[in-house]
Amino acid sequence: MTSPLKNYFTFILFVDYFTTILEKSNISGTIIDASRQEQLEGVHIVVIVRIMVKTTNANGKYTLSVDQAPPFTIAFSYLGYGTQEVVINEPNMEVDVDMLEEALLGQEIVIAASRVKQRILDSPVSVEKIYIRFFEQTTSVDFYDAISLKKGVQVTSSSLNLTSVNTRGFGDVINSRFVQIVDGMDTADPTINANLGSISGIGELDIESVELLPGAASALYGPNAFNGMMIMNSKSPFEYEGLSLMTKVGFTNSNAGGTHQLGIYSIRFAKSFNDKFAFKVNFYYLGAEDWTSNDFTTDRNNPDSSIDLSNDPNFDGVNLHGDETPIPVNAFGIGTIRRTGIEERDLLDHNHARTIKASTAIHYRINDKLELIGNYRFATGSTMGQSITKFAYRDLTSELYKIELKNDNFFARSYVSITNNYG
């Protein structure tokens, strides 16, 4: 016997399928710059009062399938151009739009500044918004270096693959009071209560935008945000589909370390199906020989001495680590001694700096206003950290798991952060 509950679900699924057939609308067209007559890639096409978003391809073309009968309105927006809205009155239309350049100073909408939508100029804290075009055009090895061009921001590196963003004049490599958020997840290492900067950040191919709060944000985000905050948003697989590849190759050179090759390799693939289900996968690799310091005979306490003091029990070498703290020994008139220092080249295996980042995300639109997201991020690396002395992160691993339900008016998010440090 078939249960009434089973009949109920069968009926609901049938109605949904039948309604989809009846109310399907297909819109396509080409978007161009009205003055230069050039196709515009990456123009956002939004169905008003719905969460459906598409972008144009490299030829300025788009195709949009909407599970709704006309009339409804779609909006075309692009940075530096005026937003245009078009009313769709037929189920199958071709809509071509010529977009005009327009200055929109202070009109950008941000959510991060105060947890509600508002203009940047009206937000209670200073906000620096960085867009995808900035990352695409930067010539820096890592886009973290390019962020230093923004006002009130300082970038500090203790290694080729460990870069941290600092604000408000605090320049620590490991800044425990600066918060880094990736897709709503705090990337701080729970073992040291500080974020790992570029190692745990988003890969360059998947970054969509960054919101920097260079001032104190403790009132909005807690005491850890006293020195500022950086909120990173990745690309949605619904809006940014396709296969992307990136390679950067260069060389590092120093008198102490010599010349070595540096390589960055990244791949991203995203695909959506009928504007209901989408997924993406990312992979990023950075490998290089780290900078090497080689002054092991100069004593910090006697930098002008012409005598080699490296055999002195109180010797504190300029580029030796672990010998900074003096140890008083009162017995037998010995006085002050220090531990034997460690050379930088011995901290990491062959001084090799390495970062591997991988992530995957699954997006499902329950309906046109409600979206379910599952996200997994993995990062591992070997690098040099710095506090009062330098130390090694050997095969550090960081994992983030997230599940999120959201629409325009609310979100429910749960995530887990796991870090293993074998340094």
WOMOHU-V725538 format. One record per pair of residues at least 24 apart in sequence whose C-alpha atoms are under 6 Angstrom apart, sorted by the first residue. I is the first residue (numbers start at 0). J is the second residue. Records with the same first field share a line. If there is no record, write none. Layout:
I->J / J
This chain:
19->66
22->66 / 67 / 68
23->65 / 66 / 67
24->64 / 65 / 90 / 91
25->63 / 64 / 91
26->62 / 63 / 91 / 92 / 93
27->61 / 62 / 93 / 94
28->60 / 61 / 93 / 94 / 95
29->59 / 60 / 95
30->59 / 95 / 96
31->97
32->97 / 98
33->97 / 98 / 99
42->76 / 77
43->75 / 76
44->74 / 75
45->73 / 74
46->73
47->72 / 73
49->367 / 368
50->367 / 368
53->238
54->238
125->212
126->211 / 212
127->210 / 211
128->209 / 210
129->208 / 209
130->208
131->207 / 208
157->384
158->383
159->289
161->197
162->196 / 197
163->196
166->213
176->223 / 224 / 225 / 226
177->224 / 226 / 227 / 228
178->224 / 228
179->228 / 229
180->230 / 231
181->231
182->232
205->233 / 234
206->233
207->232 / 233 / 234
208->232
236->269 / 277 / 278 / 279
237->271
240->269 / 270
241->268 / 269
242->267 / 268
243->267
255->291 / 292 / 293
256->291
261->286 / 287
262->286
275->363 / 364
276->362 / 363
277->361 / 362
278->360 / 361 / 362
279->359 / 360
280->358 / 359
281->357 / 358
282->356 / 357
283->355 / 356
284->354 / 355
285->353 / 354
286->352 / 353
287->351 / 352
288->350 / 351 / 352
289->350 / 351 / 352
294->318
312->336
313->337
320->388
346->391
352->381 / 382
353->380 / 381
354->379 / 380
355->379
368->406
369->405 / 406
370->404 / 405
371->403 / 404
372->402 / 403
373->401 / 402
374->400 / 401
375->399 / 400
391->422
392->422
393->421 / 422
395->419 / 420
